[in-house]
Amino acid sequence: MSGIGPVEPGEDTYHHPAPPLTGATPARARLTVPARHRRKAVLAAAATLTTGVCVYVLNAPAPPPAPPPPWPSQVVGFSYAGASPKGEHTGAFTFGVSISTEPGRRVTVDSITQPSAALAVSTEPSAPFTVAAGESRDVAVTVYVLDCGEVPRNAGLPFLEVTLRNERAVQKQSRILGGGYPEDLGAAIQKACDRPAP
């Protein structure tokens, strides 16, 4: 042999691994977790899930509140039903009023009065009474003349003072009755006081 340098291996002189034995299965590493560790892992996962649900529930936006019910005056109607033939009181005028409510909204009428101190009012049925939701109720109103010298001849006669109540509020307001009510009441007052209206 001649030359300088390291000796290099010849052809097919590298080390080859031995072929596996036929029929033999390679050994697998088996990882076993003790049962107590598995239980701890399951409990930790459940606790994490529960915490997440609680955080979501606590931070979820609240649903918007339901709108409040309408004011009693917004769901009730008054209409003049004309003079009543039942008016037998001297110096009094009896007439009918029909009170109606919207569907789903009942209203209680706490009182019906007149703005003039010279007049008094009674009702049949007596207040307070309730008008059922979506229905109407006929009420007989009698106006008594207490003082002919102080009774108004025109101003204020068309008004009735009513106090209404429902689940939202109590309201007092003036109700204007049309349909001939001012004329009928004026004629009744004139007759009761036995003098012509100015």
trRosetta pair geometry for C-beta under 8 A, 3 or more apart (Angstrom, degrees):
i j d omega theta_ij theta_ji phi_ij phi_ji
9 13 4.2 -149 178 82 110 126
9 14 6.7 118 114 -66 154 62
10 13 4.9 85 61 -19 70 134
20 24 6.3 -138 169 66 100 109
20 26 7.4 -65 -129 -70 145 91
21 24 4.4 54 78 2 101 130
33 37 5.1 -112 176 82 97 125
33 38 5.6 114 115 -57 117 91
34 37 4.8 91 64 6 82 104
34 38 7.3 -148 99 -6 44 86
35 38 5.5 -54 -151 35 38 113
35 39 6.4 39 153 -20 69 102
36 39 5.6 -48 -148 34 35 113
36 40 6.5 37 152 -19 64 104
37 40 5.6 -51 -147 36 34 113
37 41 6.4 37 152 -22 64 104
38 41 5.6 -54 -149 34 32 112
38 42 6.4 31 153 -18 66 104
39 42 5.8 -55 -148 37 32 109
39 43 6.2 29 155 -15 66 108
40 43 5.8 -56 -145 41 30 110
40 44 6.2 32 155 -21 65 107
41 44 5.7 -53 -146 36 29 112
41 45 6.4 29 155 -18 63 105
42 45 5.8 -55 -149 36 31 110
42 46 6.3 29 153 -17 65 107
43 46 5.7 -54 -145 38 32 111
43 47 6.2 33 155 -20 66 106
44 47 5.7 -53 -145 37 30 111
44 48 6.4 32 155 -20 63 105
45 48 5.7 -53 -148 35 31 112
45 49 6.4 30 153 -17 64 107
46 49 5.7 -55 -148 38 31 111
46 50 6.2 32 154 -19 66 107
47 50 5.7 -53 -144 38 31 111
47 51 6.2 33 155 -20 64 106
48 51 5.8 -54 -148 36 29 112
48 52 6.4 31 153 -20 63 106
49 52 5.7 -55 -150 35 31 112
49 53 6.5 30 154 -18 65 104
50 53 5.8 -55 -148 36 32 110
50 54 6.3 31 154 -18 66 106
51 54 5.8 -56 -147 37 31 110
51 55 6.3 31 155 -19 65 106
52 55 5.8 -54 -147 36 30 110
52 56 6.4 30 154 -19 64 106
53 56 5.7 -56 -150 36 31 111
53 57 6.2 29 154 -18 67 107
54 57 5.8 -55 -144 37 31 109
54 58 6.1 25 159 -15 66 109
55 58 6.0 -58 -143 40 27 107
55 59 6.0 3 164 1 64 117
56 59 6.3 -74 -142 50 23 95
56 60 5.9 41 158 -49 66 101
57 60 5.8 -36 -141 5 27 117
68 168 5.8 97 163 -118 108 117
69 105 7.2 150 -171 -118 114 100
69 166 6.5 -117 118 125 136 125
69 167 5.5 68 32 72 152 105
69 168 4.6 -143 73 -48 95 114
70 74 4.2 -102 163 78 123 133
70 75 5.4 125 85 -38 127 109
70 105 6.8 -20 51 -120 108 146
70 168 7.0 -142 92 0 22 157
71 74 4.8 94 62 -4 81 107
71 75 7.8 174 84 0 47 88
71 166 7.8 141 -180 40 30 121
71 168 6.1 -110 -101 93 42 139
71 169 6.0 -26 -130 46 78 124
71 171 6.1 65 179 -46 107 146
72 75 6.5 -79 -155 44 36 95
72 76 6.1 8 164 -6 75 124
72 107 4.9 117 -154 -130 102 112
72 164 3.8 -171 120 132 136 116
72 165 6.1 -42 -60 -55 159 1
72 166 4.3 162 -84 -6 96 106
72 168 7.1 -167 -37 55 74 101
72 169 6.7 -131 -6 73 97 78
72 170 7.7 10 6 -124 139 28
72 171 5.4 -164 52 24 106 116
73 76 6.5 -72 -132 43 29 100
73 164 5.9 146 -65 52 68 148
73 171 5.2 -86 -29 102 109 157
73 173 5.6 44 -99 15 141 154
75 101 5.6 32 139 -158 94 80
75 102 4.3 -93 -156 18 90 112
75 105 3.9 -67 172 122 155 153
75 107 6.4 171 88 -51 101 122
75 166 7.4 43 50 -52 129 161
76 99 6.4 -7 -172 -173 106 92
76 100 7.0 156 -156 82 56 45
76 101 5.4 -25 -100 -98 71 73
76 102 7.9 -100 -63 -7 38 79
76 105 8.0 -126 -55 120 72 116
76 107 4.7 -50 -70 26 127 168
76 131 6.9 109 -125 61 109 144
76 164 6.1 -157 26 -132 154 147
77 99 7.2 162 81 -154 50 46
77 100 4.8 -12 57 59 100 94
77 101 7.8 -174 17 -77 75 28
78 97 5.9 -18 -162 -174 94 113
78 98 7.4 145 -157 77 43 52
78 99 5.8 -12 -101 -102 69 73
78 160 7.5 -140 171 56 161 131
78 162 7.4 -174 -64 -27 147 159
78 175 4.9 38 40 -178 155 143
78 177 6.5 -79 130 -91 114 87
79 97 7.1 149 73 -160 40 62
79 98 4.8 -16 60 58 95 100
79 100 7.6 14 4 2 107 109
79 177 7.6 118 -161 -139 23 84
79 179 6.8 69 -176 -17 78 149
80 95 6.9 -18 -157 155 89 129
80 96 7.6 108 -175 85 48 64
80 97 6.4 -37 -107 -106 43 69
80 177 4.3 104 -62 179 109 108
80 178 6.3 -145 10 74 125 42
80 179 3.9 -171 65 64 117 124
80 180 6.7 -166 117 56 145 72
80 181 4.4 -129 -111 -54 151 113
81 95 7.1 153 65 165 73 80
81 96 3.3 -56 76 100 121 109
81 97 6.1 -159 7 -82 100 15
81 98 5.2 103 -58 -26 118 94
81 138 6.7 11 -23 -137 171 99
82 95 6.4 -151 117 -152 25 92
82 96 6.1 7 57 40 61 102
82 179 7.4 -89 -63 140 66 118
82 180 7.2 22 -106 75 69 126
82 184 7.6 160 -152 -79 50 164
83 87 7.0 -57 -179 -4 93 136
83 93 7.1 -73 -127 -172 101 90
83 94 7.1 90 -165 84 68 58
83 95 5.1 -58 -106 -100 43 87
83 96 8.0 101 175 7 3 79
83 184 5.2 -159 -57 -163 108 137
83 188 7.8 165 -116 -62 125 124
84 87 5.5 121 80 -31 86 90
84 94 4.3 -64 56 118 116 100
84 95 5.6 -177 -10 -108 88 23
84 96 5.5 112 -68 -38 103 87
84 140 5.8 32 -61 -135 166 104
86 94 5.6 -80 79 108 84 154
86 140 6.7 -22 62 -146 139 147
87 92 6.1 -157 -163 105 101 92
87 93 6.2 -9 -139 -151 153 29
87 94 3.4 -173 -81 24 94 105
87 95 7.9 8 -57 -46 128 52
87 142 6.8 154 -116 -119 89 98
89 92 3.5 19 89 29 115 138
89 94 7.4 109 25 -39 102 109
89 142 6.5 72 25 -170 139 135
89 144 6.8 -56 128 -101 143 96
90 192 7.4 130 163 -130 60 88
91 144 6.4 51 117 -159 92 71
91 145 4.6 -108 178 47 97 102
91 192 4.0 97 -131 -153 60 115
91 193 7.9 81 -127 -55 94 54
92 142 5.3 11 175 -178 123 103
92 143 6.5 162 -158 81 69 45
92 144 4.7 -27 -101 -98 96 67
92 145 7.1 -148 -80 5 45 75
92 188 7.6 -31 135 172 25 125
92 192 7.2 106 -24 -98 25 136
93 142 7.0 160 79 -154 40 57
93 143 4.9 -11 58 56 93 97
93 184 7.0 145 -174 140 133 89
93 185 5.8 150 102 -122 162 62
93 188 3.3 54 -84 161 128 166
93 189 7.3 -54 -26 -47 136 63
93 192 7.5 -97 -40 -36 93 129
94 140 5.9 5 -173 -179 106 101
94 141 7.0 164 -150 85 57 42
94 142 4.4 -21 -95 -97 83 83
94 143 7.9 -176 -77 18 36 63
95 140 7.6 164 84 -152 26 60
95 141 5.8 -22 65 63 75 91
95 143 7.8 2 13 0 101 103
95 181 6.8 127 146 -124 166 88
95 184 6.5 103 -88 116 137 142
95 185 7.7 -69 -17 -70 145 86
96 138 5.8 -18 -163 -167 113 100
96 139 7.1 140 -157 74 60 45
96 140 5.9 -37 -98 -99 67 60
96 141 7.5 145 -112 17 16 81
97 112 7.9 174 45 -139 157 156
97 138 7.5 149 78 -156 43 52
97 139 4.9 -24 65 65 93 97
97 141 5.5 37 -6 -11 116 122
97 160 7.7 -25 -93 -3 155 171
97 177 7.0 -83 -110 -109 107 136
98 136 5.4 11 179 176 98 124
98 137 7.4 159 -155 77 56 35
98 138 5.6 -27 -100 -98 72 68
98 139 7.7 168 -91 19 23 75
99 107 8.0 -117 160 79 117 120
99 109 6.6 -34 -167 -52 171 140
99 131 5.2 -120 115 -78 109 150
99 136 6.5 160 83 -157 41 70
99 137 5.2 -19 62 59 94 86
99 138 8.0 172 19 -88 73 19
99 139 6.0 29 -5 -4 113 120
100 131 7.1 -167 -131 173 16 142
100 135 7.1 -136 -140 117 69 31
100 136 3.8 -29 -92 -96 87 95
100 137 7.8 168 -80 14 45 59
101 105 5.4 -145 172 93 109 83
101 106 6.1 76 133 -118 170 35
101 107 5.2 178 -99 8 126 103
101 131 4.9 150 -23 115 118 113
101 132 7.1 -158 44 95 133 33
101 133 5.8 -94 108 -128 129 36
101 134 6.4 -55 92 -30 86 21
101 135 6.5 14 43 50 96 54
101 136 7.6 179 12 -84 62 50
102 105 4.7 30 67 37 91 122
102 133 7.5 -30 91 -160 50 75
102 134 6.7 -17 143 -84 29 60
103 133 6.2 60 -162 158 35 95
103 134 3.8 39 -103 -87 61 114
104 133 5.2 67 -76 -173 2 135
104 134 6.7 59 -10 -42 45 105
105 133 5.4 128 48 -126 26 93
105 134 7.7 108 39 -42 63 64
105 166 6.8 -13 -172 -133 87 151
106 130 6.0 22 170 180 116 108
106 131 6.5 -180 -156 87 71 56
106 132 5.4 -39 -111 -146 111 33
106 133 4.3 -72 -53 -51 78 76
106 166 6.9 153 89 -123 57 99
107 130 7.2 168 90 -152 36 66
107 131 5.4 -1 61 52 83 102
107 164 5.5 -19 -177 -164 118 106
107 165 7.1 138 -167 67 67 42
107 166 5.2 -53 -109 -68 67 104
108 128 5.5 24 171 180 107 117
108 129 7.1 -178 -152 96 70 25
108 130 4.6 -37 -98 -97 77 79
108 131 7.7 -178 -90 16 28 67
108 164 7.2 139 77 -163 51 54
108 165 4.5 -27 67 67 102 97
108 166 7.0 161 16 -78 79 50
109 112 6.6 6 169 -46 122 96
109 127 5.5 -92 117 -121 89 108
109 128 6.3 173 87 -147 52 66
109 129 5.7 -5 54 60 98 73
109 130 7.6 179 15 -92 70 27
109 131 6.8 58 -20 -17 103 102
109 139 7.8 -47 68 -76 165 158
109 162 6.4 -55 -145 -166 98 107
109 163 7.3 110 -169 76 54 60
109 164 6.2 -30 -105 -104 57 66
109 165 7.9 -179 -81 22 13 80
110 127 5.9 75 152 170 23 118
110 128 4.7 -21 -119 -97 47 110
110 163 4.0 -56 65 101 109 111
110 164 7.0 -162 9 -86 90 13
110 165 5.4 70 -39 -12 113 117
110 170 7.0 18 -13 -147 150 110
111 127 4.9 151 -99 114 39 154
111 128 7.3 -49 -49 -79 56 74
111 161 7.7 -9 112 112 100 89
111 162 7.0 176 89 -149 58 44
111 163 4.5 36 41 27 90 114
112 121 5.9 -108 114 135 82 138
112 123 5.2 83 47 -54 125 137
112 127 6.0 161 4 -41 81 142
112 139 7.4 132 -17 141 161 148
112 141 6.2 -91 125 -114 144 119
112 160 5.8 -11 -165 174 93 120
112 161 7.3 144 -161 80 41 56
112 162 5.4 -6 -105 -103 71 80
113 121 5.2 171 -134 41 40 130
113 160 7.3 144 73 -171 35 69
113 161 4.5 -24 69 66 89 108
113 162 7.9 177 25 -76 64 37
114 119 4.4 -45 93 98 149 121
114 120 7.3 -168 32 -129 117 7
114 121 4.9 141 -16 -40 96 120
114 143 6.0 76 -55 -127 148 109
114 159 7.5 122 -149 96 62 77
114 160 6.5 -50 -95 -121 61 60
114 161 6.7 176 -96 13 8 94
115 156 5.1 -115 75 -163 123 118
115 159 5.4 17 -5 93 124 126
115 161 5.6 119 -66 -38 74 115
115 174 7.1 3 -56 -111 127 114
116 119 4.5 62 79 17 107 103
116 150 7.5 159 -180 129 106 92
116 151 6.3 72 155 -138 150 58
116 152 5.4 -139 -95 4 137 105
116 156 5.7 123 -54 123 98 138
117 146 7.7 -80 142 66 58 137
117 147 7.7 3 111 31 80 128
117 150 6.8 -38 80 133 91 138
118 145 7.0 -4 148 -157 90 65
118 146 5.4 -159 -172 61 46 91
118 147 4.2 -100 -134 58 94 92
118 148 7.6 143 -177 -65 127 13
118 149 7.8 -151 -122 68 136 53
118 150 3.9 -177 -75 94 128 96
118 151 4.1 -143 117 -78 140 62
118 152 7.3 157 43 -9 127 64
119 143 5.4 -11 -173 -172 119 100
119 144 6.7 146 -162 72 62 50
119 145 6.3 -34 -106 -105 74 45
119 146 6.4 -169 -91 8 18 95
119 151 6.3 85 -52 -123 91 97
120 143 7.4 151 77 -159 42 51
120 144 4.4 -15 61 57 95 107
120 146 5.6 85 -16 -47 100 118
121 141 6.3 -17 -162 -170 105 97
121 142 7.0 150 -154 80 53 52
121 143 5.6 -19 -98 -102 78 65
121 144 7.4 -161 -72 16 29 79
121 160 7.6 114 -118 -139 163 96
122 126 7.5 -38 -172 -108 85 83
122 141 7.6 160 83 -155 42 51
122 142 5.0 -9 59 58 88 103
122 144 7.4 41 0 -17 97 112
123 126 6.0 133 78 -115 82 36
123 127 5.6 58 52 -25 136 90
123 139 5.5 -12 -165 179 112 113
123 140 6.8 145 -160 80 56 55
123 141 5.4 -20 -103 -102 80 68
123 142 7.6 -172 -81 19 32 74
124 139 7.0 155 74 -165 48 63
124 140 4.3 -8 56 59 102 106
124 142 7.7 46 -7 -11 100 105
125 129 4.8 99 89 -73 123 150
125 139 7.0 -80 31 -122 64 86
126 129 7.3 132 84 -40 39 109
128 165 7.7 -16 -141 30 135 127
129 137 7.3 -155 126 143 123 160
129 139 7.7 165 62 -100 141 117
131 135 6.4 -158 176 82 78 88
131 136 7.1 -9 -159 -138 119 27
131 137 4.7 -133 -111 4 92 122
132 135 4.4 29 73 29 94 131
132 137 7.8 114 16 -51 74 112
141 160 7.4 -42 -157 -118 164 142
143 185 6.5 19 52 -134 157 106
143 188 7.3 106 73 102 111 142
145 148 6.1 40 164 -76 125 73
145 151 5.9 -26 -142 -77 98 149
145 189 5.9 134 -88 -128 127 75
145 192 4.4 143 14 122 148 148
145 193 6.4 -129 172 -54 159 90
146 151 7.9 148 51 -71 64 100
147 150 4.3 20 108 32 122 106
147 151 6.3 171 87 -40 64 80
148 151 5.7 -40 -136 9 34 118
148 189 7.9 150 -125 -178 79 87
148 192 7.2 -162 -91 112 107 90
148 193 3.7 136 -135 -120 126 115
148 195 7.4 109 173 21 131 120
151 189 5.6 -168 144 -159 146 130
151 193 6.9 -146 40 -55 140 142
152 155 5.2 -97 -171 66 135 72
152 156 4.8 70 63 52 165 113
152 157 6.1 -148 97 -51 107 85
153 157 7.7 -47 140 -42 19 131
153 186 6.9 64 -173 -135 60 101
153 189 7.5 -164 -117 103 56 140
153 197 5.0 144 -158 -152 117 100
153 198 6.0 59 133 35 174 89
154 157 6.3 -82 -160 5 23 122
154 182 7.9 45 -148 -176 62 120
154 186 7.2 22 -93 -102 59 129
154 197 7.9 108 -53 -180 87 127
156 159 5.7 -63 -163 30 57 115
157 182 5.0 101 107 -137 112 83
157 185 5.3 173 -176 95 110 131
157 186 6.1 37 -175 -64 166 86
157 189 7.9 -103 -118 -9 126 146
158 176 5.1 21 137 -147 113 81
158 177 6.2 -160 -173 51 74 66
158 178 7.5 19 -155 -82 121 49
158 181 6.3 102 -134 93 70 109
158 182 4.4 -33 -78 -72 87 110
159 174 4.6 -28 -154 -165 119 111
159 175 6.9 129 -156 65 62 43
159 176 6.1 -38 -95 -91 64 61
159 177 8.0 154 -110 10 17 80
160 174 7.2 143 71 -158 38 59
160 175 4.9 -24 63 61 91 98
160 177 6.3 46 -6 -22 112 114
161 172 6.7 10 -178 -177 95 96
161 173 7.6 180 -148 96 59 25
161 174 5.9 -37 -96 -98 63 65
161 175 7.7 167 -95 15 14 80
162 172 7.3 -179 92 -147 40 55
162 173 6.4 -20 62 65 81 70
162 174 7.9 126 18 -121 76 18
162 175 5.3 23 3 -11 121 123
163 170 6.6 6 -179 -179 97 96
163 171 7.2 174 -153 90 53 43
163 172 4.7 -20 -101 -98 80 81
164 170 7.3 170 88 -154 45 51
164 171 5.1 -11 60 61 93 92
164 172 7.9 169 19 -85 66 33
164 173 7.3 -22 11 24 109 102
165 169 7.5 -126 -135 112 58 39
165 170 4.6 -11 -101 -106 92 79
165 171 7.6 176 -78 21 45 64
166 169 7.1 17 55 46 76 51
177 181 4.0 33 111 9 110 168
177 182 7.9 164 83 -39 82 70
178 181 6.5 152 148 17 6 105
180 183 5.2 -60 -161 48 66 112
180 184 5.5 66 142 -25 89 106
181 184 5.8 -60 -140 40 28 108
181 185 6.0 24 164 -16 67 110
182 185 6.0 -60 -144 41 27 107
182 186 6.1 28 158 -20 64 110
183 186 5.7 -55 -145 37 28 112
183 187 6.3 27 157 -17 64 106
184 187 5.9 -55 -148 37 29 109
184 188 6.4 29 153 -19 64 107
185 188 5.6 -54 -147 36 33 112
185 189 6.3 32 154 -19 66 104
186 189 5.8 -54 -147 36 30 109
186 190 6.3 32 154 -20 64 107
186 197 6.0 6 178 -72 106 159
187 190 5.6 -53 -147 36 32 114
187 191 6.3 31 154 -18 65 106
188 191 5.8 -55 -148 38 31 110
188 192 6.2 30 154 -20 65 108
189 192 5.6 -55 -143 38 31 110
189 193 6.1 10 163 -1 67 112
189 197 7.7 72 89 -81 103 111
190 193 6.4 -67 -141 49 24 95
190 194 8.0 108 160 -67 52 12
190 195 6.8 -115 -154 74 69 49
190 196 6.4 20 -154 -132 119 31
190 197 5.0 -73 -88 -38 119 94
191 194 7.1 21 -176 -73 31 53
